[in-house]
Amino acid sequence: MNRFERLGFKGEAKLRYLDGEVQVLSPGDFVRCAVTGEPIPLDQLRYWSVELQEPYIDAAASLSRYRATHGK
């Protein structure tokens, strides 16, 4: 993940999800899980899809989305 210095930004960030890192397009404190809608603080973001450009709260949410989009 790129270093993101907390500068008092509030609200939802916009990110580009890359292999092994993210790029901040619009600063913020969190992103929302594409499956659950729960906020994910940027320093806790560990799961995302480069293909779908979506973040996930945990591995279970990531697997759920993968199965839903890949028909498994």
Sequence and secondary structure as in RCSB ss.txt:
>XXXX:A:sequence
MNRFERLGFKGEAKLRYLDGEVQVLSPGDFVRCAVTGEPIPLDQLRYWSVELQEPYIDAAASLSRYRATHGK
>XXXX:A:secstr
       S  SB EEEEETTEEEEEE  SEEE TTT  EEEGGG  EEETTTTEEESSHHHHHHHHHHHHT 
